[in-house]
Amino acid sequence: MATATPRKRILRSRIIERPRLYAMLDASSARVRTLIAPAGYGKTTLAEQWTRRDGRLPAWFTARRASADVAALALGIAQSATVLVPDCDARLRQHLRAVPAAGEHPEILAEIVGEDLASWPAEGWLVVDEYQELARSAESERFVAALAANSPVQMLIAGRQRPSWISRRSLLYGQYLELNQMALAMDSTEAEEVLAGRSFQSAAGLVALANGWPAVIGLASVLPDELEDDAEIPESLYRFFADEVFSALGDGIRAGLATLAVAPVLDEELAVSLLGDEGAEIVCTTGLDVGILVERGEQLDLHPLARTLLAERGELATSLPVAVAAERSLEHYRARRDWDAAFELIARHGPLEELEAVLLEALDELLDTARLSTLETWCELASENGVDGPGFALARAELGLRTGRHAEAQAYAESVAETGPPELVFRALSLAGR
C-alpha cells in the first residue's frame, strides 16, 4: 500500500520593516515622491508603513481601470482626501453636474480640487497607488500633474511606470524623488531577516537567484523546506514558489482563492457570499497568513501576481463555477452601486447580457459626474461583443448631446422612441427634442 506524501507545513508570513527605505524617503524634501517598480516589489506595503510613521496622516486612493476617465479620477481623489479635508469634494461634484463634458478640461478639475485642498495639513500625504492604471489616459495624467503643481498636497505615488510628467532631469535636481526597482529590491540583510530559519547558504543562494525580488523572497519564507542543492529553478521564480505554496495549501484553500480571484474588488461580505461563513474564514485567514491576501481597511486585496496566477488556473480550480461566482459578485456590486467593479467583472467574466441593465442603473449617476469616457467604454464593449439594446442607444444619445454631436444624438434618441420599452420612450423623446 502506497504511503501518502505528507503535506508541507505552511509558515506565517511576516511583515518586515524596511528602515533603509524609510530613511531614503525621509531624507527627501520633494513634495512628490514615487515608488516605481514591477509588481511584487512591496510598493503598497512600503507606502502603508511609511505614511503611518512619525505622525503622518495618509489619504489613500487606489487607481483602477476606470481611473482612465479623468472625471472618475478627480472625484475619486477628492473623495479620498475628505478624510483630511472634509467636504473637499462638494464643489467638484457641483461642477461635474453643471458642465456636460467636464472631463475635457482636466486642468480646470485640478484647479477646483487644488483650491479646495488649500488647507491640506503639513503632515498629510495623498497616496496614489497602482498609478499605471491611470497612466493609460493622457487626460488623467494631466490632472495629476496639474494638481501636484498647483496645490499644497504632498503625494506618494506607487506604480509600475513613472508618471510621464516627471522627467529624468527633475529627478536629477531633486524636484521629485523616485525609489525604483533597484532601491526597492531587498538587500541581503533584509532578505536574511525574512528568511530567518534557513541556512545561511540557502538564504544567500535564494537572494542571489531572486535578485532581491521581495515577492519571491516572501513566498519562499513561508515554505520551511531547504532548496535542494541540485534544484532546478525555472525562469519565473515567483511562479515556482507560488506553485509550491499553492500545492501545500490543499485543494479546498486553492479552490477558494481561485474563486475569490473572480471578483475584481473583494471585501469580507463578498467573500462570505462566495465561500460561505466557514469557508471564507478558513480561506481568508490562510491567504492572509501566507501573504497572498492583504487586508486594507474593509477591503481584501489579492496580491496582483497571485491574482494573475490564480486566474490562469481556470474554472476547474474554483470551488464555484466561474459563472456563479460572477453572478454573486455582480449582485454585490449592484447593491453597493460600485459600477466600476461591476463593469470590470462583466468585461472579464460576464454575464454580458447583464451589461445593458447595469448601464441603465448607472446611467444617471455617471452622467451627473460627467463620466462620459466611462459610458463610451461601456458602449464599445457592447459593440465589440455584439450586444445591442435600447439602453445602449439611449446612452449614446446622451453622449452625443453632451459632446455636440447633435444629429447623432437625435438619431439614437428617435430609434429608442420608436422601438424601445415604454419606460425609456419619454426620456428618448425629451432627448430628441433637446
VEXDO-485708 format. One record per residue (C-alpha): residue number from 1; z, x, y; residue in three letters. Coordinates in Angstrom, 2 decimals. Layout:
// VEXDO-485708
seq:zz:xx:yy:type
NUM:Z:X:Y:ALA
...
END
This chain:
// VEXDO-485708
seq:zz:xx:yy:type
1:0.00:0.00:0.00:MET
2:-1.05:1.45:3.34:ALA
3:1.62:2.26:5.89:THR
4:1.14:0.69:9.32:ALA
5:0.68:3.18:12.13:THR
6:3.74:2.95:14.38:PRO
7:3.01:1.75:17.91:ARG
8:3.61:4.22:20.69:LYS
9:6.66:3.66:22.85:ARG
10:5.65:3.00:26.46:ILE
11:7.89:4.52:29.11:LEU
12:8.64:3.02:32.50:ARG
13:6.54:4.27:35.41:SER
14:8.48:5.79:38.29:ARG
15:7.62:5.69:41.97:ILE
16:7.64:9.28:43.19:ILE
17:8.48:10.07:46.79:GLU
18:5.98:12.46:48.41:ARG
19:7.75:14.27:51.26:PRO
20:4.83:16.68:51.61:ARG
21:2.60:13.78:52.71:LEU
22:5.33:12.18:54.84:TYR
23:5.57:15.44:56.76:ALA
24:1.83:15.55:57.35:MET
25:1.85:12.00:58.72:LEU
26:4.98:12.68:60.80:ASP
27:3.52:15.82:62.34:ALA
28:0.58:13.98:63.89:SER
29:0.71:12.32:67.31:SER
30:-2.51:10.37:66.67:ALA
31:-2.23:6.64:67.23:ARG
32:-4.69:6.04:64.36:VAL
33:-4.00:7.81:61.06:ARG
34:-6.10:7.39:57.94:THR
35:-5.78:7.84:54.18:LEU
36:-9.28:8.27:52.75:ILE
37:-9.91:8.85:49.03:ALA
38:-11.32:7.13:45.93:PRO
39:-9.32:4.56:44.00:ALA
40:-6.25:5.91:42.25:GLY
41:-5.04:8.39:44.86:TYR
42:-1.94:6.44:45.84:GLY
43:-3.11:5.41:49.32:LYS
44:-1.47:1.98:49.34:THR
45:1.78:3.25:47.83:THR
46:1.97:6.05:50.39:LEU
47:1.28:3.60:53.24:ALA
48:4.07:1.33:52.00:GLU
49:6.55:4.16:51.63:GLN
50:5.81:5.89:54.95:TRP
51:5.76:2.75:57.12:THR
52:9.19:1.73:55.81:ARG
53:10.83:5.07:56.64:ARG
54:12.57:6.20:59.82:ASP
55:12.79:2.78:61.44:GLY
56:9.07:1.98:61.35:ARG
57:8.00:-1.68:61.31:LEU
58:4.84:-2.46:59.31:PRO
59:2.41:-5.34:59.80:ALA
60:0.18:-5.39:56.72:TRP
61:-3.45:-6.53:56.45:PHE
62:-5.40:-6.12:53.22:THR
63:-9.16:-6.38:53.70:ALA
64:-11.07:-8.46:51.20:ARG
65:-14.73:-9.21:50.68:ARG
66:-14.51:-11.94:53.34:ALA
67:-13.44:-9.35:55.94:SER
68:-17.12:-8.55:56.44:ALA
69:-17.06:-11.76:58.53:ASP
70:-15.69:-10.44:61.83:VAL
71:-14.15:-13.81:62.74:ALA
72:-12.18:-13.79:59.48:ALA
73:-11.18:-10.18:60.08:LEU
74:-9.98:-10.79:63.64:ALA
75:-7.95:-13.83:62.63:LEU
76:-6.52:-12.06:59.57:GLY
77:-5.35:-9.08:61.59:ILE
78:-3.90:-11.31:64.31:ALA
79:-2.03:-13.38:61.71:GLN
80:-0.67:-10.22:60.09:SER
81:0.51:-8.95:63.48:ALA
82:2.60:-12.09:64.13:THR
83:5.46:-10.51:62.14:VAL
84:5.87:-8.09:65.07:LEU
85:4.38:-10.10:67.98:VAL
86:4.98:-13.83:67.43:PRO
87:2.12:-16.24:68.26:ASP
88:-0.31:-13.40:68.98:CYS
89:-2.98:-15.36:67.08:ASP
90:-2.77:-18.56:69.17:ALA
91:-5.26:-17.65:71.91:ARG
92:-7.71:-16.22:69.39:LEU
93:-7.66:-19.50:67.45:ARG
94:-8.44:-21.40:70.65:GLN
95:-11.34:-19.06:71.40:HIS
96:-12.79:-19.37:67.89:LEU
97:-12.69:-23.17:68.15:ARG
98:-14.26:-23.21:71.62:ALA
99:-17.07:-20.67:71.11:VAL
100:-19.57:-21.70:68.38:PRO
101:-20.76:-18.18:67.42:ALA
102:-17.74:-16.12:68.44:ALA
103:-18.41:-13.58:65.69:GLY
104:-21.49:-12.34:67.55:GLU
105:-19.22:-10.64:70.09:HIS
106:-16.65:-8.52:68.21:PRO
107:-15.60:-6.60:71.33:GLU
108:-14.55:-9.86:73.00:ILE
109:-12.49:-10.80:69.94:LEU
110:-10.88:-7.35:70.03:ALA
111:-10.14:-7.74:73.74:GLU
112:-8.37:-11.07:73.15:ILE
113:-6.30:-9.73:70.24:VAL
114:-5.56:-6.49:72.08:GLY
115:-4.32:-8.31:75.19:GLU
116:-2.03:-10.48:73.08:ASP
117:-0.65:-7.36:71.39:LEU
118:0.29:-5.74:74.71:ALA
119:3.96:-5.97:73.72:SER
120:3.37:-4.07:70.46:TRP
121:6.65:-2.27:69.61:PRO
122:6.70:1.52:69.72:ALA
123:7.88:1.66:66.10:GLU
124:5.27:-0.85:64.89:GLY
125:2.36:0.12:62.63:TRP
126:-0.60:-2.06:61.69:LEU
127:-1.66:-1.12:58.15:VAL
128:-5.28:-1.93:57.32:VAL
129:-5.64:-1.48:53.56:ASP
130:-8.86:-1.48:51.49:GLU
131:-10.88:-0.61:54.61:TYR
132:-14.08:-0.17:52.57:GLN
133:-14.29:-3.96:52.23:GLU
134:-14.84:-4.46:55.96:LEU
135:-16.95:-1.31:56.34:ALA
136:-19.87:-3.29:54.89:ARG
137:-20.16:-5.05:58.25:SER
138:-21.10:-3.22:61.46:ALA
139:-19.55:-6.05:63.49:GLU
140:-16.23:-5.76:61.67:SER
141:-16.14:-2.01:62.26:GLU
142:-16.94:-2.56:65.94:ARG
143:-13.98:-4.94:66.15:PHE
144:-11.53:-2.43:64.65:VAL
145:-12.90:0.39:66.80:ALA
146:-12.52:-1.69:69.98:ALA
147:-9.02:-2.81:69.01:LEU
148:-7.98:0.79:68.36:ALA
149:-9.47:2.00:71.64:ALA
150:-8.22:-0.74:73.95:ASN
151:-4.80:-1.79:72.68:SER
152:-1.41:-0.10:72.19:PRO
153:-1.47:-0.81:68.44:VAL
154:-0.71:2.10:66.12:GLN
155:-2.82:1.93:62.95:MET
156:-2.59:3.37:59.48:LEU
157:-5.93:2.81:57.74:ILE
158:-6.30:3.24:53.97:ALA
159:-9.64:3.04:52.21:GLY
160:-12.31:4.72:50.14:ARG
161:-14.51:5.65:53.08:GLN
162:-13.86:6.94:56.56:ARG
163:-14.38:4.42:59.40:PRO
164:-17.81:5.04:60.91:SER
165:-16.31:5.21:64.40:TRP
166:-14.16:8.23:63.52:ILE
167:-16.23:11.39:63.89:SER
168:-15.55:14.81:62.43:ARG
169:-15.22:16.14:65.96:ARG
170:-12.50:13.61:66.82:SER
171:-10.62:14.66:63.67:LEU
172:-11.01:18.31:64.58:LEU
173:-9.47:17.74:68.01:TYR
174:-6.59:15.65:66.66:GLY
175:-7.65:12.34:68.20:GLN
176:-7.27:10.84:64.73:TYR
177:-5.54:12.09:61.57:LEU
178:-7.14:11.97:58.14:GLU
179:-5.43:12.70:54.83:LEU
180:-8.33:12.99:52.41:ASN
181:-8.68:13.29:48.65:GLN
182:-7.67:16.94:48.66:MET
183:-4.46:16.22:50.59:ALA
184:-3.57:13.12:48.54:LEU
185:-4.04:14.85:45.19:ALA
186:-0.72:15.72:43.57:MET
187:0.27:19.35:43.69:ASP
188:1.95:21.00:40.72:SER
189:5.47:20.26:41.95:THR
190:4.77:16.52:42.42:GLU
191:2.96:16.26:39.11:ALA
192:5.74:18.02:37.23:GLU
193:8.21:15.51:38.67:GLU
194:6.07:12.62:37.44:VAL
195:5.63:14.28:34.04:LEU
196:9.29:15.15:33.59:ALA
197:9.98:15.45:29.87:GLY
198:6.66:17.01:28.91:ARG
199:6.48:20.66:28.06:SER
200:5.50:22.96:30.93:PHE
201:2.30:23.93:29.11:GLN
202:1.26:20.31:28.52:SER
203:2.08:19.26:32.10:ALA
204:0.25:22.22:33.61:ALA
205:-2.79:21.57:31.44:GLY
206:-2.90:17.89:32.37:LEU
207:-2.58:18.66:36.09:VAL
208:-5.49:21.07:35.81:ALA
209:-7.64:18.57:33.91:LEU
210:-6.79:15.71:36.26:ALA
211:-7.34:17.85:39.37:ASN
212:-4.28:16.19:40.90:GLY
213:-5.58:12.63:40.44:TRP
214:-2.38:10.54:40.78:PRO
215:-3.69:7.59:38.75:ALA
216:-4.31:9.77:35.71:VAL
217:-1.01:11.62:36.03:ILE
218:0.84:8.32:36.47:GLY
219:-0.69:6.80:33.35:LEU
220:-0.05:9.95:31.34:ALA
221:3.61:9.81:32.35:SER
222:4.21:6.52:30.53:VAL
223:2.95:7.92:27.22:LEU
224:5.61:10.11:25.59:PRO
225:3.27:11.99:23.24:ASP
226:2.19:15.53:23.99:GLU
227:-1.55:16.17:24.15:LEU
228:-2.83:17.93:21.08:GLU
229:-3.97:21.48:21.75:ASP
230:-7.44:20.61:20.48:ASP
231:-7.52:17.16:22.08:ALA
232:-10.97:16.31:23.33:GLU
233:-10.59:14.86:26.82:ILE
234:-13.51:12.62:27.79:PRO
235:-15.23:12.84:31.15:GLU
236:-13.28:9.89:32.54:SER
237:-9.64:10.91:32.27:LEU
238:-8.45:7.63:33.74:TYR
239:-10.31:5.64:31.10:ARG
240:-8.90:7.89:28.39:PHE
241:-5.29:7.39:29.41:PHE
242:-5.78:3.71:30.28:ALA
243:-7.13:3.12:26.79:ASP
244:-4.16:4.98:25.35:GLU
245:-1.73:2.88:27.38:VAL
246:-3.52:-0.41:26.63:PHE
247:-3.66:0.33:22.91:SER
248:0.08:0.94:22.91:ALA
249:0.87:-2.31:24.74:LEU
250:-0.07:-4.60:21.88:GLY
251:-2.66:-7.36:21.58:ASP
252:-0.66:-10.03:23.43:GLY
253:0.02:-7.90:26.52:ILE
254:-3.57:-6.64:26.65:ARG
255:-4.95:-10.17:26.40:ALA
256:-2.53:-11.38:29.08:GLY
257:-3.51:-8.62:31.51:LEU
258:-7.21:-9.31:30.89:ALA
259:-6.58:-12.97:31.69:THR
260:-4.80:-12.09:34.94:LEU
261:-7.79:-9.89:35.86:ALA
262:-9.95:-13.03:36.11:VAL
263:-8.05:-14.07:39.26:ALA
264:-9.17:-12.11:42.36:PRO
265:-5.85:-12.89:44.09:VAL
266:-2.72:-13.18:41.98:LEU
267:0.83:-14.37:42.53:ASP
268:3.69:-15.36:40.25:GLU
269:2.85:-19.08:40.32:GLU
270:-0.74:-18.45:39.23:LEU
271:0.41:-16.00:36.54:ALA
272:2.62:-18.76:35.10:VAL
273:-0.28:-21.22:35.24:SER
274:-2.46:-18.81:33.29:LEU
275:0.07:-17.47:30.78:LEU
276:2.99:-19.91:30.70:GLY
277:6.56:-19.10:31.77:ASP
278:7.45:-16.81:28.88:GLU
279:4.04:-15.14:28.66:GLY
280:3.93:-14.45:32.41:ALA
281:7.42:-12.95:32.32:GLU
282:6.59:-10.59:29.45:ILE
283:3.11:-9.56:30.64:VAL
284:4.03:-9.11:34.31:CYS
285:7.22:-7.19:33.56:THR
286:5.35:-4.86:31.23:THR
287:2.49:-4.41:33.71:GLY
288:4.93:-3.59:36.50:LEU
289:6.83:-1.18:34.27:ASP
290:3.77:0.93:33.45:VAL
291:2.23:0.72:36.92:GLY
292:-0.81:-1.41:36.04:ILE
293:0.61:-4.22:38.18:LEU
294:2.21:-3.74:41.60:VAL
295:4.37:-6.31:43.38:GLU
296:3.74:-6.63:47.14:ARG
297:5.77:-9.40:48.70:GLY
298:4.80:-12.63:46.96:GLU
299:1.57:-11.13:45.63:GLN
300:0.90:-9.27:42.40:LEU
301:-1.88:-6.68:42.55:ASP
302:-3.66:-5.21:39.57:LEU
303:-4.44:-1.55:40.11:HIS
304:-8.15:-1.53:41.10:PRO
305:-9.09:0.90:38.33:LEU
306:-7.18:-1.15:35.76:ALA
307:-8.86:-4.35:37.02:ARG
308:-12.28:-2.77:36.51:THR
309:-11.40:-1.60:33.02:LEU
310:-9.97:-4.98:32.04:LEU
311:-12.99:-6.83:33.42:ALA
312:-15.28:-4.67:31.27:GLU
313:-13.47:-5.78:28.14:ARG
314:-14.90:-9.27:28.48:GLY
315:-13.91:-12.75:27.33:GLU
316:-12.90:-11.74:23.80:LEU
317:-9.99:-9.71:25.18:ALA
318:-8.42:-12.57:27.17:THR
319:-5.67:-14.90:25.98:SER
320:-7.55:-17.81:27.59:LEU
321:-11.31:-18.32:27.67:PRO
322:-12.56:-16.93:30.98:VAL
323:-13.91:-20.35:31.96:ALA
324:-10.47:-21.95:31.51:VAL
325:-8.73:-19.15:33.42:ALA
326:-11.29:-19.52:36.22:ALA
327:-10.79:-23.29:36.35:GLU
328:-7.00:-22.95:36.66:ARG
329:-7.31:-20.20:39.26:SER
330:-9.73:-22.28:41.32:LEU
331:-7.35:-25.23:41.25:GLU
332:-4.58:-22.94:42.51:HIS
333:-6.71:-21.56:45.37:TYR
334:-7.85:-25.02:46.44:ARG
335:-4.26:-26.23:46.59:ALA
336:-3.40:-23.18:48.73:ARG
337:-6.60:-23.57:50.79:ARG
338:-7.40:-19.95:50.06:ASP
339:-11.13:-20.39:50.43:TRP
340:-11.97:-16.69:50.27:ASP
341:-10.28:-16.29:46.90:ALA
342:-11.98:-19.46:45.66:ALA
343:-15.42:-18.20:46.68:PHE
344:-14.84:-14.75:45.18:GLU
345:-13.73:-16.36:41.92:LEU
346:-16.80:-18.63:41.78:ILE
347:-19.11:-15.74:42.62:ALA
348:-17.68:-13.68:39.74:ARG
349:-16.87:-16.22:37.06:HIS
350:-17.99:-19.68:38.16:GLY
351:-17.97:-22.55:37.84:PRO
352:-20.95:-22.59:40.21:LEU
353:-21.11:-26.37:40.02:GLU
354:-17.83:-26.46:41.97:GLU
355:-19.23:-24.42:44.87:LEU
356:-20.51:-27.44:46.82:GLU
357:-17.22:-29.33:46.52:ALA
358:-15.25:-26.28:47.66:VAL
359:-17.70:-25.75:50.53:LEU
360:-17.22:-29.32:51.77:LEU
361:-13.43:-28.99:51.55:GLU
362:-13.51:-25.74:53.54:ALA
363:-16.33:-26.60:55.97:LEU
364:-14.36:-27.82:58.98:ASP
365:-11.78:-25.06:58.68:GLU
366:-14.48:-22.38:58.51:LEU
367:-16.32:-23.88:61.47:LEU
368:-13.09:-24.15:63.52:ASP
369:-12.53:-20.42:63.04:THR
370:-16.18:-19.50:63.76:ALA
371:-16.71:-18.13:60.28:ARG
372:-20.46:-18.60:60.33:LEU
373:-21.15:-15.41:58.38:SER
374:-18.95:-16.70:55.55:THR
375:-20.84:-20.00:55.45:LEU
376:-24.15:-18.12:55.37:GLU
377:-22.90:-16.10:52.39:THR
378:-21.83:-19.23:50.51:TRP
379:-25.20:-20.89:51.08:CYS
380:-27.03:-17.73:50.00:GLU
381:-25.04:-17.61:46.74:LEU
382:-26.05:-21.21:46.05:ALA
383:-29.73:-20.45:46.71:SER
384:-29.68:-17.32:44.55:GLU
385:-28.29:-19.32:41.62:ASN
386:-30.47:-22.40:42.02:GLY
387:-27.55:-24.58:43.09:VAL
388:-28.56:-27.33:45.50:ASP
389:-26.94:-30.36:47.09:GLY
390:-26.47:-32.22:50.38:PRO
391:-23.31:-30.23:51.13:GLY
392:-25.32:-27.03:51.50:PHE
393:-27.89:-28.76:53.69:ALA
394:-25.06:-30.06:55.89:LEU
395:-23.58:-26.57:56.17:ALA
396:-26.99:-25.15:57.10:ARG
397:-27.38:-27.85:59.76:ALA
398:-24.01:-26.88:61.25:GLU
399:-25.02:-23.22:61.20:LEU
400:-28.35:-23.94:62.85:GLY
401:-26.72:-25.97:65.60:LEU
402:-24.25:-23.18:66.41:ARG
403:-26.80:-20.36:66.35:THR
404:-29.51:-22.02:68.44:GLY
405:-31.86:-22.87:65.56:ARG
406:-32.06:-26.50:66.65:HIS
407:-35.24:-27.60:64.87:ALA
408:-33.88:-26.19:61.60:GLU
409:-30.53:-27.89:62.17:ALA
410:-32.20:-31.25:62.83:GLN
411:-34.37:-30.97:59.71:ALA
412:-31.40:-30.21:57.45:TYR
413:-29.31:-32.98:59.02:ALA
414:-32.09:-35.54:58.60:GLU
415:-32.50:-34.60:54.93:SER
416:-28.80:-35.30:54.37:VAL
417:-29.02:-38.59:56.27:ALA
418:-31.94:-39.70:54.08:GLU
419:-30.70:-38.66:50.62:THR
420:-27.04:-37.72:50.94:GLY
421:-23.98:-39.72:49.88:PRO
422:-22.59:-42.31:52.34:PRO
423:-19.59:-40.17:53.30:GLU
424:-21.93:-37.48:54.69:LEU
425:-24.56:-39.71:56.34:VAL
426:-22.70:-40.44:59.60:PHE
427:-21.92:-36.77:60.14:ARG
428:-25.54:-35.82:59.40:ALA
429:-26.86:-38.42:61.87:LEU
430:-24.46:-37.13:64.53:SER
431:-25.70:-33.58:63.91:LEU
432:-29.33:-34.65:64.12:ALA
433:-28.63:-36.49:67.37:GLY
434:-26.96:-33.47:68.89:ARG
END
